[in-house]
Amino acid sequence: MNKNQVLALALASGIGLAVLLLAATQATADSTIARPMPPDGPEPGAFSLPAASLDDSWSSGWFYVPPASAQILSHSLGGDPDDYLIQVWFWDNENDGDADIGINVRGYGGYEGGGNFYGATWQNLTDETVQVFRYSNDTAADMILVRIWIPDDPADYCSDWTDIAQGTIMTFTHNLGGDVDDYSVGLVFSSTVSTPFGPAGRNHRFYGGLEYGGGANMVGAYWDNLTDSTVRVYRHANDLSAEQVRLCVTIPDPPAYDSGWVTVTANSVTTLTHNVGGMLGPYRVRLDQWNPASGINHYCLGGEAVNVTPTGANWENLTDETIAVLARGGISRVRIRIWNTYLLYLPIVVNDYTGPTELAYDDGIADSWQSHDPDSGFAVLFHTDAAAQLTGARFYLDAASGTAPIEVHVWDAAHNDLITPFETTPPNGEGWFDVDLSSYSLTVDGDFYVGFTYPEASYDPSIGVDSSAPDGYSYEVPWILMTDRDYMIRATIGQ
């Protein structure tokens, strides 16, 4: 029996695709893991993607999940998971010989075509952890980024958790009125179906719908026919993951970019210019679909082949200026909205540097220590959204001798020195070592790096390493990106 026959058997027997993936590789870890080493991730600069480690927001940083495997991430946000917003992005490694679609959501929730299964999704969301799995034939989610946050304002309408039978359409009445184009709709599933590896819990397994078995079976759920008073939810006839659904409708603040409804044709890619700029990390990207029969909808969002016919849409190739939409079929128009919510994420990025303002990724606690060879060292990438003076650098160090120097550097985005590197000697002991840079009158605008190298073979002092919620901004010099740690280096800016 080949792997596709096993998959069909697993789905048909009620085991579910997530179980097959868990059986293949059960990867259990917290948010610091990335084993085996991931492929090349997004480049710094416009592709920079900061993570969060605040009381009300969290990010996994970019991490690697091999195809046909799952991984548990610890976010520890606490509170009620029903209040969470969750966003999952993929990164398609440009060096692996496939389509090269950059940051994307192709196959979000799961996509089957020709007996192969693509994409990735999340399940088993709790107030402490979330599980991510990647389908067996996927090529677009070489790395994955998960972000969870608790919005300041609750949704304007949320249903209770509601039982929904297989093959059933259910209408929810929100009565918000106004313009439906201002709405944002969220749908989450829940399941307690028992399997050898446990239920899906709160999940987006097969979000939008997934067909298998040559059109014989359809699983998952989706929403459609959004109006100013109601919205419909449909659970497919063979589904096991959406025993209950919870639907929310909110009217968010206006986005930084709104494409409006764009006409598309089947099997076409439309590139939209948004020019939001800045770092992508704070972006929230939303794609909605429209067709005459279903109105505004998320049917087969992420893509699916229904009765061999490509259906739905996904976005891909996100940059700080453009985004592309792949329209597979079955829809007439698409709409992209992008919110740029800097204040949710570290580092703090503001436009008024009356400061000083400290830019930081680490949580202030050293989980381990690291040193390096002579003429090598450590650096962290920072970003400002407006011109500001770099006034200082901070290094969390454990200096054994109190006599070993470090060489302080500030680099531009291309790794060229912005100041003449200089030596300074941290005192003995553990703690923050502050370096005054104000005399250089150095203006930074955009991406820059702060760090140090070892001018001699002392391996002293050691740099603090924060392993919680890694951001993907820390580097070993010469310039190896570290995705499973944050070096405890900070920058202070002001006017």
C-alpha positions, -999 to +999 in steps of 0.1 A: +000+000+000+015+034-010+014+065+011-016+080-007-036+048-002-027+049+035-038+086+036-071+078+020-076+049+043-068+070+073-093+097+063-120+073+054-117+054+086-120+085+108-084+087+118-078+119+099-048+134+081-033+149+112-030+115+127-012+102+097+013+130+100+017+125+137+023+089+131+050+097+105+069+121+128+059+132+162+080+163+168+073+178+202+091+209+213+088+244+226+091+276+206+129+275+205+133+243+185+143+241+148+156+206+143+169+195+118+184+228+107+160+246+084+166+257+048+174+293+040+147+315+054+136+350+044+164+375+038+168+404+062+157+439+052+122+441+037+116+405+045+125+410+082+098+393+104+100+402+140+084+381+167+066+391+198+071+381+234+046+405+251+019+397+276-008+398+249+011+386+218+035+359+207+054+346+177+072+314+170+098+330+147+105+311+115+109+273+122+112+242+101+087+213+100+097+184+077+069+172+053+046+146+069+054+157+105+039+178+133+054+201+160+040+214+192+049+251+201+046+267+236+032+302+236+021+304+272-002+334+266-028+321+291-063+335+293-091+322+270-080+308+236-114+320+223-100+355+225-070+347+204-063+358+168-039+334+150-020+339+118+002+313+100+026+321+072+048+299+050+082+305+034+091+288+002+128+283+000+141+300-032+169+275-035+149+242-035+140+241-072+102+245-070+079+274-078+097+300-055+067+319-041+084+335-011+062+343+018+028+327+011-002+308+024-005+283-005-024+252+006-033+267+040-055+242+058-046+215+033-047+211-004-050+178-024-042+174-060-034+142-080-033+121-049-007+144-033-013+166-002+002+201+002+002+230+027+002+232+064-022+241+092-027+243+130-047+224+156-050+217+193-048+253+203-048+258+241-039+286+265-003+272+265+005+254+232-005+251+196+004+222+172+014+228+136+016+201+109+028+200+074+013+177+047+033+149+032+039+163-003+042+200+006+068+222-011+056+257-003+060+257+036+097+251+039+096+273+070+065+283+090+057+314+112+029+313+137+017+345+154-010+346+182-022+378+198-051+390+220-066+421+204-073+452+225-109+453+214-132+422+213-150+412+181-182+430+174-200+396+172-191+361+182-213+331+183-211+305+210-195+272+202-222+256+181-227+220+171-230+215+134-238+182+117-219+168+087-232+180+054-251+209+071-255+246+063-259+268+093-268+306+093-254+329+120-271+363+126-248+391+136-270+422+126-240+445+125-253+465+096-232+490+077-209+480+048-199+444+046-167+454+029-156+467+063-160+433+080-135+407+090-148+372+095-131+346+116-142+309+118-126+283+141-134+246+144-134+222+174-134+185+175-133+158+202-132+128+178-110+103+194-080+089+175-049+070+186-031+104+187-059+125+202-084+150+188-079+181+168-092+204+195-095+240+183-082+238+148-081+249+112-076+214+098-089+214+062-100+250+065-120+260+034-125+223+025-104+194+011-115+167-013-099+133-016-107+100-032-114+114-067-144+135-056-159+109-033-151+126+000-150+162+012-138+173+046-134+206+065-157+236+067-160+272+054-181+303+055-198+322+027-228+345+018-217+373+041-243+400+044-248+430+067-269+408+090-260+371+084-232+347+073-235+310+065-212+281+076-211+248+058-195+216+072-186+190+045-203+156+045-172+136+055-157+160+079-144+150+114-126+182+125-155+207+128-179+190+152-184+225+166-177+259+150-174+294+164-178+324+141-168+360+148-174+391+128-157+424+136-152+458+120-115+465+124-097+497+120-091+507+084-062+488+068-030+503+056-038+488+022-071+477+006-070+464-030-108+466-033-125+439-053-102+428-081-115+408-110-096+376-116-097+347-140-091+310-134-055+298-131-041+333-131-017+352-109-024+389-101+003+410-086-009+439-065+012+469-054+005+479-018+036+500-009+029+495+028+067+494+034+086+488+066+092+454+080+067+426+072+066+412+108+037+434+120+017+428+088-017+412+091-028+400+056-063+391+048-076+375+015-113+373+008-131+358-023-163+366-041-185+348-067-221+353-077-234+321-061-217+324-027-210+361-023-180+369+000-166+336+011-137+314+021-146+283+001-114+264-007-093+293+006-057+283+002-066+262-029-082+228-036-090+206-066-127+199-064-138+172-089-104+178-105-113+215-110-089+239-094-108+261-069-102+289-045-073+313-041-042+320-020-018+349-017+020+345-021+053+364-029+046+390-002+072+418-001+071+453+015+057+467-018+037+439-036+017+408-030+005+382-056-028+363-056-031+329-073-067+325-084-073+288-091-109+289-102-145+291-090-142+328-080-148+360-098-130+386-076-105+387-048-097+414-022-065+418-002-062+439+030-030+446+049-028+460+084+006+472+097+004+469+135+039+478+147+030+482+183+021+446+187+056+433+181+092+437+193+113+456+186+093+488+194+092+508+162+078+543+165+080+574+143+087+599+171+121+593+186+120+619+213+133+588+232+155+573+242+139+542+229+154+507+235+150+482+206+150+446+219+141+411+210+152+392+241+131+388+272+159+399+296+167+363+308+198+344+297+188+308+291+224+299+281+257+314+271+279+315+240+313+327+230+333+326+197+366+324+180+388+355+175+377+378+147+342+363+150+313+373+172+276+381+174+252+406+159+215+415+159+195+431+131+174+461+141+150+484+121+137+519+124+108+533+105+121+568+105+156+584+108+169+583+144+202+587+162+218+556+175+229+566+210+240+533+226+244+496+225+238+471+253+253+436+256+242+411+283+276+395+292+292+371+316+328+383+318+351+358+337+382+379+339+372+415+335+403+420+314+392+406+280+381+432+254+354+431+228+354+450+195+321+469+191+306+472+156+276+489+139+269+476+104+246+487+077+222+463+059+250+451+036+273+444+066+295+474+060+308+492+092+290+524+099+315+535+126+352+526+130+351+495+152+366+500+187+377+479+216+362+482+251+366+459+281+335+448+301+339+444+338+340+411+356+306+395+363+272+390+347+249+418+336+242+445+310+272+462+296+263+496+282+283+512+254+278+550+247+276+557+210+262+592+211+296+608+202+294+593+167+262+613+158+252+582+137+218+584+121+201+551+113+171+547+090+158+513+081+179+481+088+212+481+108+231+457+129+247+461+163+272+436+177+308+427+187+337+404+177+365+390+198+398+407+190+418+379+207+415+342+215+400+346+250+365+333+245+356+358+272+331+374+278+302+351+269+270+366+254+236+358+270+213+336+248+175+339+251+159+308+238+122+318+242+102+329+212+132+333+188+128+361+163+152+352+135+172+384+139+204+371+156+236+362+137+269+346+144+295+368+127+305+362+100+268+362+091+251+330+099+214+335+107+203+318+140+166+308+140+165+291+174+179+319+197+181+356+204+214+370+213+210+395+241+221+426+222+200+458+223+201+492+206+191+526+220+179+553+197+167+589+200+167+622+183 
